[in-house]
Amino acid sequence: MDLEEKTIDQQTVFKGHVVDVELQHVKTPQGNIATREIVRHAPAIALLVIDDDQKMILEKQWRAPVQNITWEIPAGKLDERDHGDARHAAIRELNEETRLQAGELTKITAFYSSVGFCDEYLTLYQARNLKPVEHALPQDQDEDIKLYRFSLDEALKMIETGAIEDSKTIVAVYYWQAQTMAQKLKENHE
């Protein structure tokens, strides 16, 4: 069964600083005409930052779309400085948001943040062996970020209680949990 929709026409109805919105008319495989509203977003990165004390860095900040304060891992979109290189963006964002650099930066995975309406593609990295940067990059003027450190157990509890509701952060915490459990199993079998 062919599931691909055929685009009849498309029009950008909004161009913004962070997103563009596109309106599409499509023909479904069943022959029906449907309308699709699509948010276009630059590719982005996110960072599971774990320090030498086995604590992760979380940012506490206000998010206008949900009208609330959120707990999130450091993240940001690729821009012209990155030339399409997600790893470069991860190094830059780690500097800008935490004033740290990673001795070890490992790609965990990449995924679409919300495929029902948005094309944002997010690459998730793990940063370890941290040290302060020698040259701090300027932070975005529209961001007011506060940094905190939490253990794995504390982060899991924050998910359980609903304090962490951000999907990229939940993915990162559960990855960290799986990684920790795998390491313990390996140590038990040696």
Sequence and secondary structure as in RCSB ss.txt:
>XXXX:A:sequence
MDLEEKTIDQQTVFKGHVVDVELQHVKTPQGNIATREIVRHAPAIALLVIDDDQKMILEKQWRAPVQNITWEIPA
GKLDERDHGDARHAAIRELNEETRLQAGELTKITAFYSSVGFCDEYLTLYQARNLKPVEHALPQDQDEDIKLYRF
SLDEALKMIETGAIEDSKTIVAVYYWQAQTMAQKLKENHE
>XXXX:A:secstr
     EEEEEEEEEE SSEEEEEEEEE TTS EEEEEEEEE  EEEEEEB TTS EEEEEEEEGGGTEEEEE  E
EE  GGGTT HHHHHHHHHHHHHSEEEEEEEEEEEEES TTTB  EEEEEEEEEEEE SS     TT   EEEEE
 HHHHHHHHHHTS   HHHHHHHHHHHHHHHHHHHHHHH 
